[in-house]
Amino acid sequence: MNSALALASVTAILKNLLENGLVAHGVTANVGADTTISALPPDRIKTGEDERAQLNLFLYQVTPRGLNSSSRYAPEGSPNRRPGTPLTLELLYLLTAYGAQDYHTEILLGYALSLFQENPVVTAATIRKILAEVSSAEGGKLVLPALAALASPELAGQLHQIILCPQLLPGEEMSKLWSTLQTRYRPSMVYKATVALGDPARSEEAA
């Protein structure tokens, strides 16, 4: 099922928005060092003396929203079953900035917050464009197998839109989250990405 790749697609799209946005704003010049954008569990990020200027986007929670999921997965013949009902998911991402020098984390996180503020809704057209870009091997570009799998037009058609919204996570909850991750705390922000998955034909009509 192409929809099985939807979570990876959303992460790839948000990561691409950060990469292109930081390049467009000349953030590397402001930081004075190469900047990396990753989508890894925080415990995989190297910290300490060898810490790089880096933004990391980590998907740590996935939940269905409202009654869409229950109606979609109701048993055959059930009056609650609605085959055409999109599955709406809420994805929680931990956006974290890293840096070994003064102000690196503040600059990177500040730009990331600004970029997501400027792009609160990712439309179906933008989704198709980004997925085609990140999965294309044109010009001899080396594409990782995981990204190449996102090239299907049907997959892009199943993602109607992505709505981004910053989340207020109280200090105690943020502390518990980082404790669970078992790694060093770094300045972070939590974002909720709401995405509706459905029939590709419906997405084309909406576009």
Buried (B, 14 or more C-beta within 10 A) or exposed (E): EBBEBBBBBBBBBBBBBBBBBBEEEEBEEBBEBEBBBBBEBBEEBEBEEEBBBBBBBBBBEEEBBEEBBBBBEBEEEEEEBBEEBBBBBBBBBBBBBBBBEEEBBEBBBBBBBEBBEEBEEBBBEBBBBBBBBBBEEEEEEEBEEEBEBBBBEEBBBBBBBBBBEBEEBEEEEBEEBBEEBEBEBBBBBBBBBBBBBBBBEBBEEEE
